[in-house]
Amino acid sequence: MASKIQTAPDEFRDHISTVDEEGKRLWVYPRKPKGKLYNYRKYVSYLLLAILFAGPFIKINGLPLLMLNVVERKFVIFGVLFWPQDFFLLVLAFLTLVVFIILFTVVYGRIFCGWICPQTIFLEMVFRRIEYAIEGDYNKQKALDKMPWNTEKILKKGSKITIFLLISFLISNLFLAYIIGIDELQKIISEGPVEHKAGFVALLLFTGAFFWVFSWFREQVCTIVCPYGRLQGVMQDKKTVVVAYDYNRGEPRAKLRKNQERTEGDCIDCYQCVQVCPTGIDIRNSAQQLECINCTACIDACNDIMRMIEKPEGLIRYESEQALETGKKWTFFTPRVMGYTAVLVILLTALTALLITRDEAEATILRTPGQLYQKTAQGHIKNLYNISVINKTNHDMPLTLKLMDKEGKIKVIGNELILPAQGIAEGVFFTEIAKEQLTSMNSEIEIGVFHGDELITTTETKFLGPAK
């Protein structure tokens, strides 16, 4: 007599939902979601997509809103230009962002993943909706994939692939605009690929990558690649608000039977919550599952069923595990949250102070190698210097140099020192100081860099003189 194979209660923890026991890919066919929360997600997605596509065209003081030009090592954030010399500021800003994400996750779980993440927005609100429009709901998609190749399948698959490629190309243009800037991208488009081979190749590579991600890899980005999803188990605890199934009210599960008094829980085991899940999990197994992105599709599906069977909504809802266990209301101010908040406030204060006191230009002044000091007819001492100045603004700046801590003269050799916008100016100049002001062979001097009457930055350097 054959025995039935018993599935372990925690079998879902042995592998992710998109991979079977043998390690093979399980394709997810989610049912088309609908409901109040899904509509809210659509509105949020439309707003974020509008901001994302408008971003490269928005300029502040002539600079883009956001540009991360790794190639030229120029970074613009909210219209403020950063150079490699500002690396410490970027690191501090990144640490501040990380702490904010940790704090947000500790309190609200992975709401970012389900509502704000570009991967989720593009996949669920753009590519998946196109798929529903062309191939139909999940059951029709399954049937189409199993169907032998015929005219219907070729037309539907061909249409979908063509539209996916076009949208991927559009996204790759957008992505490139955030790297090199919209002006440079317009040059690549208007002047053609022959003049910009590297840019054109980058467009093709990005298009291929986005097409592969959104047409095939899909939800596995969230479960396999994304480090944020992997770290959620460390950042969340029982007090974190997540999408959770109320097992106190729902268990024991049982199918709905007509004309019978119900003694079981409110869950009728309809699997609607599983069918709409974009990552293919059963939210009833646990609120702490790696694959759950808190997208709320299961909440809408369950609420719809609860209304149909005349039961209260909220069998699946936003709730903390502690609240489900104890029945106590969720509290925001926990010691962990207050600790992260304190760290975040300190980082924000430090970052703000550094940004406010940040110089508009940065100068490097060094004595010219191999040159000794010179004596003038008046007995003064002259040194030859090289200067390099970086402009962190979007306007040209004619510069003058002045000694800040000693009496003396500075004479620039050649043309006037003009610092171009977002550029670098280099020059050579003599510094002349009376011998009596020098305290040693290598005296410290401070030189100020001025734009008109405005002091832009100061720098210290050595001044070589005769032995005392």
N, C-alpha and C positions, 0 to 999 in steps of 0.2 A: 504493500500500500504506500503510495507516494505521500510524503509529508510536505506540508506547506512551508515555504521559506518565510521566516519571520523577519520583518524589517525592524532594525533597532530604532528606538524612539529618537535618538540623536544622530541618526544616519546622515541627516542633512549637513552635519558639521564635518563630515569626512571629506567632502569635496564641494566645490562651488556649484551653483545651480546650473551653470552653462556647460558643465563637463560631467560625463557619466563616470561610473566606477572604473572604467577602463581608460579614462583620460581622453575620450573622444568628445568633440564639440557637440553640444546639444543646442540646436537652433531654437531661439525664442520667438514665438509668434504671439505677441500680446494682443488681447482684444482691444478694440478701439475704445479709449476711455471717454467718459462723459461725466458731467456733474458740476457742482458749484465750485469746488476747489480746482478742478481742471480748467474751468473758465477763468478763474483768478490767475492761474499759472499762464494761460494764454495771454492775458493782458500784460502781465509782468514780462513775459517773453517778448511781446511786440515792442514794449518800451525799451527793453535792453537791446534788442536787435537794432532799433532805430538809433539808439545812442552809439552802438558799436559801429554801424555803417556811417554815421555822421561824424564820428570822432576824427578821422584823418583830415576832414575838411574844416574843422574848427581850429582857429588859430588865436593865440593870446600874445599880444605884442609882437606879432609877426612870426611866432614860433608855434608849431603844432601842439595840440593838447597833450598828445602822448606820442613819443617816438623812441624806439629802443634800437638805435643803429649800432649793432655790435661790430659791424665791419669797420666803420670809421670811428668807433669808440665815442660816440656822441649820444647822450641820452636826454630826452626832454620829457619832463613830467609836470603836467598842469602848466605848460608854458615856461617852465624854468629849465635852463640848459645846464646839464651836468657833464663834466669831463672826467677822464680817469683819475685826475687829481682829487675829485670829490668822491672817490670810491668808498671812503669811510662813511659818508652820508648815505650812500646807496645801501651799504651793509646795514647801517642803523635803521633805515627805512624798511628794509627787508625783514629785519628782526622784529620791528614793530608790527608789521603785517602778520608775521607768523604768530606772535603772541595774541594779536586780535583774533586770528582764525582759531587758535586754541581756545581762547575764552568763549568765542561764539559757539564752538563745537561742544564745549563743556556744558553750556547752557541749553542750546537748541539742537544739538545733534548735527545731522547732515542735511539741514534745510538748504544750505548753500548748494549742495549737489543736485537736489531735486528742483530748485527754483531759479538759481542764478548761474550755475556752471555752464559755460559755452558749449561743452560737449553734450550735455543734456538738452539744452535749448535747441541746438541745431539738429540733434538726432530725433528728439520727440516732437518738436514743434515745426520742423521743416521737412526733413527727409522722411520720417515715419508718416506724416500726414500726406505727403505726395504718394507714398506707397499705398496708403489706404485708398486714396482717390483713384489710383490706376488699377490696383490688384484687388481691392475690396478688403473686408475685415479678415481677421486671423484665419477663419475656417476656409475662406476663398483663397487666401495666400497659400495655405497648406495644400489645397487641392491643385492649385496652379503649379506648385513645385513638383508634385508627384505626377502631373500630367505629362505625357510624351510631347516632344516638340512639334507644335503645329502652328497654324497661322495666328491663332489667338495668343498663344504663349510667346511667340516671337514678337508680336506687336506690343504686348504689355511689357515684357522684359526689356525690349529694345527702347521703348518710350521711357521707361523708368531709368535705365542706364544713361540714356542721353541727357535727361533732365538732371540726374545726379552729377554727371560730369560737368554740365554747365554751371550748376550751383557750386560745385567744388572749385571750378576755375574762378568764379566770383569771390569765393571765400579766400582763395590763395592770393588774389589781387588785394583784398582787404588786409590780409595778414602781412603782405609785403609792404603795403602802405604804412603800417605801423612800425616797420623796420627801417625803411629807407626814406619815408616821407612821401606824401601825395604828389609833390612837385616832381620828384625823381621818377615816381611811377608813371606819371603822365608823359614824361620824356621817353620812357621805355615803350609806352603804347604808341605815341605819336611818331617816333623816329624809327620804330620797327626793330625786330630781333637782330638784324645784322649789326646795328650800331651798339646793341646792348646784349651781347650773347649770354653773359653771366646772369643778367636779370631775367632773360627769357627762359634759360635753363632752370633757374630758381622757381619761376612761375609753374613750369611743367612738373617739377618735382613736388612742389606743394600741392598742386592739383591732384597728382597721383596719390599722395599721402592722404589727403582729405577724402578722396573718393574711396580709398581702401578702408579707412576708418569708419565712414558712415554707411558704406554699402555692405561691408563684411565683418569687420572687427567689432563694431558697435558697442554693446553694453560691456564687452570684455575690457574696454578701456577703464571702466569704473572698478571692475572686480580684480583685474590682473595688473594693469599698468599704473594706475593712479596711486601715488603714495598716501594721499589724504585718506582714501578709503581704507588702506591698510593700517593707518595709524588711529582710526576712530576707536578701536578697542582700548587703546591706551588713554585717549582723551576723554572718553565718555565714562560715566559711572551710573549708578542706579538713580541719581537725581537729575540726569539729563533728560530733557524732553525729546521724545522720539515718536515715530509712528508705531503704535503698540496695539496689540489685540487684548481686549479685556477678558482674560480667561475666567475670572471670577463670575462674570455674567454669561459667557459663551459656552462654558463646559458644563456637563458633557455634551458633545456635539451629537446631533441626530437629524436625519432627514425629516422634513415636514410631512405629516400625515393628516389627511383630511378627516374631519369628523372624529378626531381623537383628542382627548385632553393631553396637553403637552406637559411633561414633567422634566424634560431635559433643559439644557441651556438654550440661549437665544441663537446660537450658531446652528444653521440648518445644513451645514456642510455642502454648500452649493458650489464652492470653488470659484466664485466670481472674483474674489480677491486675488487668487492665484492667476486667473486667466488674464487680468489686466496688468499684472506686474511686468514692467519692462525688463527686469532682470531674472524673471522666472522663479521667484521664491514664494514660499508660503509664509506669510507674515505671522500666522498663528503658531509657527514653530518657536519663534523667539523675536523679541524686539531688537536684540543685539545680533544682527546678521550682517556679515561683511558686504553682501550684495545690496542691501537695502539703501536706497538713496533718498528716502523720505520724500518721494514725489507725490504722495497722497492719492494715487490712482486707486489703491485698495480701499481707502476711506470712502471715496465717492461710490465705488461699486457696492460696498457693504451697506452704506446708508440707503442706497436705492433699494436693496433687498429688504432692509428693515422697514422701510415705508410700505413696501408691498405686503409684508406679513403683519403690518400694524404693530411693530415693536419700536421702542425708542432708538433713535440714531445714536451713533457713538460707540458701537461695539468695537470698531477699530477707530482710533482717534489719536490726536497728539496728547501724549501723557508720559509721565516718568514711571520707570519701573517701581520706584519706591512708593509712588502714589497708588499703583495697582496692588502692591503687597499690603500696604498699611491703611489705605483709604484716606490718608492725610493729603491736604492740598499741597501743590508744588510750591516750593520756596526758592526765590532767586538768590538771596544773599547767604550763600554757603561759604565756609572758610576757604574752600578751593577757589570759588569764583572771586572772592574778595582779594585773595592772594594774586591771582592773575590780573585782576583789575589794577591793583597797586603797581605791579610791574609794568603794565601797559601805560599807566599815567606817567610813570618815571621816564619811560622810553619816549613817549610823546612830548614831554616837557623838554627833554634833552634834544630831541630832533628839531623841535620848534626853535629852541634857542640857537642851535647851530645854523639853521636856515636863515634866521633873522640877522645873525652876525656874519654871514658868509660874504666874502669879498666878491665884487663884480669882476675882478681880474686877479690873476695869480702870476707873480713875477719870480723868476729865478735869475739871480745875479751872481756871477762867478768871475774871479780874476782870470784874465786871459792866460792860458798855460804857456810857460816858457818865458814870460815877460817879467823883468825886474822893475823896481821903481825908478822914476826919473826925477831929477832935480831941476827946478826952474831957476831963472835968473834972480828971482826974489828969495830963493832958498826954500821954496815950498816943495812938497813931495807930490808926485803924480803917479797914479796907477791906472792901468788899462783894464777895462771890464767888458765882458759879454753879457748881454741881457736877453732873456726870452720871456715874453708876456703872453698869457692866454686870456682871451676875451670870453667871458661867460655870459655876455649880453648879446642883444640883437641889433646893436648900433655901433658905428665906428667911433673910436675914441682917440683924438690926438693926445699924446702923452708928454708930460714934462717930468724931469727927475730932480729931486732936491735932497740935500743932506738934512737929516732930521736931528742929529745929536751933536754935530760939529759944524764949525764955520768952514766954508770952502766953496768950491765951484765944481759944477758938472757940465761937461761939454760933449754933446753927442756928435759922433763923427758921421759925416754924410748927411742924408736927408733927415727931415723931421720924423720922429718916431710916431707912426700912426698905426693904431691897433684896429684891424678890420673886425667887423661883426662876426662872432662865432669863429674867430680865427686866431692866428698866432703871429706876433711881430717879434723880430729879432734885430738886434743892433749892437753897436760897439760905442763905448764912451770913455772919456777920461774923467777921473775924479782928482781934484787938486785940493790938498789940505796943508795948512801951515805946519811946519815941523814941530812947533811948540805944543800943538794939540795932541800929538801922538804919545802914547804912554808905553809902547813896546814895539818890537819889530813887527808883530802881527796884532794890530789894533782892531777892535770890533767897531764897525760903523753901521749905521742904519740909514737906508735910502728909501725915500718915499716916492711912490708913483702917483702922479696927479693927472686928473682930467679937468683942465681949467683950474678952478680953486678947490675942487673936490679931491680929497685924498682917497685913492682907490685901494691901495694896498701898500704895505711896507715889507721890507726884507732886510735881513742882516747879512753882512759879508765881512771878509777880512781885508784889511788895508796894510800893505807891506811898506815898511819904512826902515830907516837906518837903525843900527843897534844903539841902545841907550847906554 
